[in-house]
Amino acid sequence: MNIPDYPHERTPGFNAATLDRKAEWRTDEQAREQALDSAVLVPVCRYRMPMRGDVLETLPARQFAERLDQAIWLGLWNQRSVYTLEVTDAEAAQWPELHFSDLRGAAMRLQPDDAAVMAYARAMIYWAKRHRYCGRCGKATRPTHAGHVLRCDACDLEHYPRSDPSMLVQVSDEQDRCLLGRQPGWPPGMWSVLAGFVEPGESIEDTVIREVWEEARIRVTGMRYFASQPWPFPASVLIGYHAVGDAETPQVEQDELEAADWFSREQIAEGLRSKSFFMPPPFTLSFRLIEAWYDHNAAQPLSALIGRR
Ligand SMILES: [Zn+2]
């Protein structure tokens, strides 16, 4: 595998937050209280994020003083304390200057730091909404640790935020072609790397081997870790690999992929030029995996072909 190491400055979207999570403040109410005057809050309405234009817009946390025990403290961002709180439609309507937008749809236009804070807020709100009751005894939970623990007093169980690991893999063959797949329902011409959830009791490497076999009937003979990306849609962390596979003709199972095929750089370049080939946008780990493979042996970088970074 000749693909070079991944340059950290090219991390995919939702990474590289300048936010300091400062976990010790989750149990330090006094520290949070002292920082309240300049603190801000990210209201989240139906998992939509508050924006003004393409910029994250926050509100003074003081406005929510009576409800901060229900808010989740995210950390310190640009020296300011940041909370997030779920709000109702009626509340959201009180702030006409904010428009609440879908993070996934807006991510391509956002500043990386804003996108990272929104991804964190969205993931925490999603987790908290789904753990209002204890999974063991069914009684109501209550937030502690500034919203980072949901505690069941009835049976003494503490619930912690979770991310579901999911792997993405860019497979090359010995001719240095790239294996891409299409899921049913994707727009015409859209292709991406293969992906799958890590199952309980399974290593990520085993997931790579299993999914490439299940989805394309290709045997993986080697792999290397590439990079990762939080993916709060709703609760994943994506773990990216480069792999080498047998140069067999891919065979798809209809309940997994609609199609899978090997692509040369020339095919991809020609498809992009003629607009008959598309892939996920540049903030995604999928794009970065394809780009890293493409660029290590191409006259012109992939970003030049799609016209943006
Ligand atoms: Zn319980």
Residues whose N, C-alpha, C, O or C-beta is under 5 A from the ligand:
A	BS01	ZN	C134 R136 C137 G138 C152 A154 C155 L157
